[in-house]
Amino acid sequence: MIRVVLVDDERLTRQAVAALLGLEPDLTVVADVSDGLQGLAAVAEHGPDVVVLDVEMPGLDGPAVAARLAREFPAVRVVMLTRHARPGVLRQSLSLGAKGFLAKNAPASLLAEVIRRVHAGLRYVDPEFAADALAEADCPLTERELDVLRQVHDTATAADIAAAVHLSAGTVRNYVSSAMAKLGARTRAEAARIARDHGWL
């Protein structure tokens, strides 16, 4: 039997997937939990073979959980589920050790097959997600622009960012303006979000 832990903040989705996987003769869901921290605790408690993670969860999201699993439970295989696969999230998840990546609206039979493949040491990436990632343009931002955008968050001022990257506030404003223009963003927060979504930060 392949032991599986499901981690998804949407209860209905999680319980439906658990019920459908429970019909498979070689799969058993040993825990289904609603957030990343509970997922890590369930892995520690149940020692599953495979963890199925939702990419987008409040608090500790799927990629953050995948990174922790790679460090703390390297033998556990990870399959990521998402509604909206952004190329950057796909690349990030794979770089963090996820072996499977597919849409939440995939048939349960496909998810079961992906769990089997990943358990056997193989990979699976939804072909549409893979094509989108391959078609993704290279990053138009300079390293300095990326350094500045990495420091952007809700409460950071230009002075805060300048101190973090050891530049003057005026230089930071210039880098932010340049990044915003290149990305077609209206605000620095939007520029940072776009860069994160593409996996450039």
Phi, psi and chi 1 to 4 in degrees:
 res  aa     phi    psi   chi1   chi2   chi3   chi4
   1 MET       -  138.1  -69.2  -66.5  -84.3      -
   2 ILE   -93.6  120.4  -59.7  171.1      -      -
   3 ARG   -89.7  129.2  -62.4  165.9   51.2   79.7
   4 VAL  -125.7  139.0  178.2      -      -      -
   5 VAL  -113.6  131.2  166.4      -      -      -
   6 LEU  -104.0  133.6  -61.8  175.6      -      -
   7 VAL  -130.0  109.4 -175.0      -      -      -
   8 ASP  -156.1  131.9 -168.6  -38.9      -      -
   9 ASP   -76.9  -12.1   61.2  -43.3      -      -
  10 GLU   -91.1  105.4  -63.5  175.2   13.7      -
  11 ARG   -57.2  -47.4 -178.2 -174.9  -48.8  176.4
  12 LEU   -60.5  -46.0 -177.1   60.3      -      -
  13 THR   -60.9  -48.2  -60.5      -      -      -
  14 ARG   -60.5  -46.2 -174.5  178.4   71.3 -113.8
  15 GLN   -69.4  -35.7  -69.3  175.5  -17.0      -
  16 ALA   -66.2  -43.7      -      -      -      -
  17 VAL   -63.0  -42.9  169.4      -      -      -
  18 ALA   -59.8  -43.7      -      -      -      -
  19 ALA   -64.8  -43.4      -      -      -      -
  20 LEU   -68.6  -40.4  -68.7  168.0      -      -
  21 LEU   -67.5  -31.1  -69.4  178.8      -      -
  22 GLY   -63.3  -18.5      -      -      -      -
  23 LEU   -80.9  -13.7  -60.9  174.2      -      -
  24 GLU   -78.0  134.5  -61.7  -69.9  -31.1      -
  25 PRO   -68.8  -21.5   24.5  -32.6      -      -
  26 ASP  -112.6    9.1   58.0  -22.4      -      -
  27 LEU  -122.1  140.6  -56.8  178.1      -      -
  28 THR  -136.2  129.1 -177.1      -      -      -
  29 VAL   -87.5  112.1  176.1      -      -      -
  30 VAL   -88.7  -18.1  -65.2      -      -      -
  31 ALA  -163.0  144.8      -      -      -      -
  32 ASP  -132.5  124.3   66.5  -86.1      -      -
  33 VAL  -132.5  166.0  -63.4      -      -      -
  34 SER  -102.9   -4.0   62.7      -      -      -
  35 ASP  -152.7  170.4   66.0   49.3      -      -
  36 GLY   -61.6  -42.5      -      -      -      -
  37 LEU   -65.3  -41.0  -70.8  175.6      -      -
  38 GLN   -64.4  -35.3  -69.6  176.4    2.6      -
  39 GLY   -62.0  -45.2      -      -      -      -
  40 LEU   -62.4  -40.9  -68.1  168.2      -      -
  41 ALA   -64.8  -40.2      -      -      -      -
  42 ALA   -65.3  -37.4      -      -      -      -
  43 VAL   -64.9  -44.1  169.4      -      -      -
  44 ALA   -62.5  -38.3      -      -      -      -
  45 GLU   -77.0  -41.7 -179.0  180.0  -16.6      -
  46 HIS  -103.4  -15.9  -62.5  -75.8      -      -
  47 GLY    55.0   56.3      -      -      -      -
  48 PRO   -72.5  166.7   32.6  -38.7      -      -
  49 ASP   -85.9  -36.9  -58.1  -60.2      -      -
  50 VAL  -136.0  140.1  177.0      -      -      -
  51 VAL  -115.8  128.9  175.3      -      -      -
  52 VAL  -103.4  117.5  177.5      -      -      -
  53 LEU  -116.0  136.6  -70.3  172.3      -      -
  54 ASP   -75.3  137.1 -175.8    8.3      -      -
  55 VAL   -66.9  -45.3  167.0      -      -      -
  56 GLU  -106.0  104.7  -66.0  147.4   -9.7      -
  57 MET  -135.8  150.0  -64.7 -176.5  -71.2      -
  58 PRO   -66.8  152.3   18.7  -25.3      -      -
  59 GLY    75.7 -123.0      -      -      -      -
  60 LEU   -79.0  106.8 -153.3   57.2      -      -
  61 ASP   -81.8  177.0   66.0    5.0      -      -
  62 GLY   -55.0  -51.5      -      -      -      -
  63 PRO   -59.4  -37.5  -29.6   38.0      -      -
  64 ALA   -66.1  -40.1      -      -      -      -
  65 VAL   -66.0  -41.8  174.7      -      -      -
  66 ALA   -59.1  -41.1      -      -      -      -
  67 ALA   -63.2  -43.7      -      -      -      -
  68 ARG   -64.9  -41.4  -67.1  -94.1  -51.6  -95.7
  69 LEU   -61.7  -40.9  -70.1  171.3      -      -
  70 ALA   -61.1  -37.1      -      -      -      -
  71 ARG   -78.5  -45.7  -76.1 -168.2  -48.5  -89.5
  72 GLU   -93.5  -27.0  -61.4  170.4   25.3      -
  73 PHE  -138.6   65.7  -54.9   96.3      -      -
  74 PRO   -62.4  -18.9   19.7  -28.5      -      -
  75 ALA   -80.9  -15.9      -      -      -      -
  76 VAL   -79.2  130.9  175.2      -      -      -
  77 ARG   -90.0  149.8  -50.4  -87.6 -173.7 -169.6
  78 VAL  -122.7  132.8  174.5      -      -      -
  79 VAL  -118.3  129.6  173.8      -      -      -
  80 MET  -103.7  137.7  -55.3  -70.3  -77.9      -
  81 LEU  -116.8  141.8  -62.7  177.7      -      -
  82 THR  -151.2  154.4 -173.7      -      -      -
  83 ARG   -86.4  -37.9  -72.1 -166.3 -165.2  -73.4
  84 HIS  -129.1   95.8  -47.3  -72.1      -      -
  85 ALA   -81.8  111.2      -      -      -      -
  86 ARG   -92.0  140.1  -61.8  178.0  -54.3  -87.8
  87 PRO   -53.3  -38.6  -29.3   36.9      -      -
  88 GLY   -64.3  -38.1      -      -      -      -
  89 VAL   -68.4  -39.5  174.3      -      -      -
  90 LEU   -60.3  -50.4  169.8   59.6      -      -
  91 ARG   -61.4  -43.2  -76.1 -167.3  -63.8  -87.0
  92 GLN   -61.8  -46.3  177.5 -169.8   30.0      -
  93 SER   -61.8  -43.8  -62.9      -      -      -
  94 LEU   -66.1  -38.0  -66.0  175.3      -      -
  95 SER   -68.1  -24.6   73.4      -      -      -
  96 LEU   -86.2    0.9  -67.4  171.2      -      -
  97 GLY   107.5   -0.8      -      -      -      -
  98 ALA   -62.3  138.0      -      -      -      -
  99 LYS  -104.8  -14.9  -59.2  -63.2 -177.0 -164.1
 100 GLY  -135.5  146.0      -      -      -      -
 101 PHE  -149.4  113.3 -159.4   92.4      -      -
 102 LEU  -147.9  167.5   68.9  157.5      -      -
 103 ALA   -75.1  147.6      -      -      -      -
 104 LYS   -65.2  -22.7  -87.1 -171.2  158.5 -177.3
 105 ASN   -91.9   12.0   65.3   -5.2      -      -
 106 ALA   -67.6  151.2      -      -      -      -
 107 PRO   -62.3  147.5  -13.4   22.3      -      -
 108 ALA   -58.6  -33.9      -      -      -      -
 109 SER   -63.6  -36.0   58.4      -      -      -
 110 LEU   -68.6  -43.9  176.2   57.8      -      -
 111 LEU   -58.5  -44.1  175.3   57.7      -      -
 112 ALA   -59.5  -43.0      -      -      -      -
 113 GLU   -66.3  -39.0 -174.7   54.5   33.2      -
 114 VAL   -64.2  -41.7  169.1      -      -      -
 115 ILE   -59.0  -43.8  -69.4  169.7      -      -
 116 ARG   -62.2  -45.0  -69.5 -178.4 -170.6  101.2
 117 ARG   -62.3  -47.2  -71.4  177.6   59.6  121.3
 118 VAL   -63.8  -41.1  163.7      -      -      -
 119 HIS   -59.8  -34.2 -179.7 -104.0      -      -
 120 ALA   -80.4    0.6      -      -      -      -
 121 GLY    95.0    7.7      -      -      -      -
 122 LEU   -97.2  174.8  -57.4  172.9      -      -
 123 ARG  -117.3  158.1  -74.7 -177.1 -177.6 -119.1
 124 TYR  -146.7  126.6  177.6   87.4      -      -
 125 VAL  -126.9  128.4  175.3      -      -      -
 126 ASP   -48.5  126.1 -180.0  -74.3      -      -
 127 PRO   -56.9  -36.5  -23.0   31.2      -      -
 128 GLU   -67.2  -40.9 -169.6  172.2  -42.6      -
 129 PHE   -63.4  -42.1  -64.5  164.5      -      -
 130 ALA   -62.7  -43.7      -      -      -      -
 131 ALA   -62.3  -42.2      -      -      -      -
 132 ASP   -62.1  -41.4  -71.5  -12.6      -      -
 133 ALA   -65.7  -38.6      -      -      -      -
 134 LEU   -69.6  -30.6  -70.2  171.9      -      -
 135 ALA   -83.3   -9.1      -      -      -      -
 136 GLU   -62.5  135.8  177.4   77.4    1.4      -
 137 ALA   -70.4  155.0      -      -      -      -
 138 ASP   -66.9  159.6  -70.7  -25.1      -      -
 139 CYS   -67.3  125.2  178.3      -      -      -
 140 PRO   -85.2   -3.8   32.2  -35.8      -      -
 141 LEU   -91.3  149.0  -56.5  175.0      -      -
 142 THR   -78.4  165.8   66.6      -      -      -
 143 GLU   -60.2  -39.1  -80.4  -55.4  -47.7      -
 144 ARG   -65.6  -41.0  -86.2  -58.5 -157.8 -175.8
 145 GLU   -62.5  -40.3  -70.9  164.4  -15.6      -
 146 LEU   -65.1  -41.8  -68.4  170.4      -      -
 147 ASP   -57.5  -44.0  -72.6  -16.9      -      -
 148 VAL   -66.6  -46.0  168.4      -      -      -
 149 LEU   -64.5  -28.8  -71.0 -178.6      -      -
 150 ARG   -61.9  -25.1  -78.3 -175.2 -169.2   97.1
 151 GLN   -90.8   -5.3  -58.3  -55.5  -44.6      -
 152 VAL   -77.6  125.8  171.2      -      -      -
 153 HIS  -150.9  177.1   53.7   81.0      -      -
 154 ASP   -54.7  -37.2  -67.8  -20.6      -      -
 155 THR  -105.5    0.6   59.9      -      -      -
 156 ALA   -76.6  128.1      -      -      -      -
 157 THR   -93.2  170.3   64.7      -      -      -
 158 ALA   -59.1  -38.4      -      -      -      -
 159 ALA   -64.8  -40.4      -      -      -      -
 160 ASP   -61.5  -46.4  -64.2  -27.4      -      -
 161 ILE   -63.7  -43.6  -64.4  168.5      -      -
 162 ALA   -58.0  -44.6      -      -      -      -
 163 ALA   -63.1  -39.3      -      -      -      -
 164 ALA   -68.5  -33.4      -      -      -      -
 165 VAL  -106.4    6.6  -65.2      -      -      -
 166 HIS    59.5   49.1  -50.4  -69.8      -      -
 167 LEU  -132.8  168.2  -64.3  171.1      -      -
 168 SER   -77.7  157.8   72.4      -      -      -
 169 ALA   -62.1  -37.0      -      -      -      -
 170 GLY   -64.2  -40.7      -      -      -      -
 171 THR   -66.0  -39.3  -58.4      -      -      -
 172 VAL   -61.6  -45.5  163.3      -      -      -
 173 ARG   -58.9  -38.6  -78.8 -170.3  -75.0  -83.6
 174 ASN   -64.9  -44.4  -70.3  -21.7      -      -
 175 TYR   -64.3  -41.1  -79.5  126.5      -      -
 176 VAL   -63.4  -45.6  167.8      -      -      -
 177 SER   -60.3  -42.4  -65.9      -      -      -
 178 SER   -64.0  -44.9  175.2      -      -      -
 179 ALA   -63.4  -41.8      -      -      -      -
 180 MET   -61.3  -43.0  -73.0  168.7   54.2      -
 181 ALA   -64.4  -44.3      -      -      -      -
 182 LYS   -63.8  -34.4  -71.2  177.2 -178.5  178.3
 183 LEU   -96.2   -5.1  -61.1  176.7      -      -
 184 GLY    68.7   31.2      -      -      -      -
 185 ALA   -94.0  148.8      -      -      -      -
 186 ARG   -90.1  -24.9  -68.8  175.1  -55.7 -140.3
 187 THR  -134.9  164.2   65.9      -      -      -
 188 ARG   -67.8  -33.1   65.9 -178.0  177.8 -162.4
 189 ALA   -63.6  -40.7      -      -      -      -
 190 GLU   -65.8  -39.6 -177.0 -179.1    7.4      -
 191 ALA   -61.3  -43.5      -      -      -      -
 192 ALA   -64.3  -41.0      -      -      -      -
 193 ARG   -63.6  -44.3 -177.7 -167.7   52.5   75.2
 194 ILE   -60.2  -45.3  -69.4  168.2      -      -
 195 ALA   -63.9  -39.5      -      -      -      -
 196 ARG   -66.0  -42.6  -79.3 -168.6 -171.6   90.1
 197 ASP   -60.9  -31.6  -73.8   -9.8      -      -
 198 HIS   -86.0   -4.7  -77.3   83.8      -      -
 199 GLY    79.2   20.5      -      -      -      -
 200 TRP   -87.7  -16.4  -61.4  -30.2      -      -
 201 LEU  -102.1      -  -63.1 -175.9      -      -
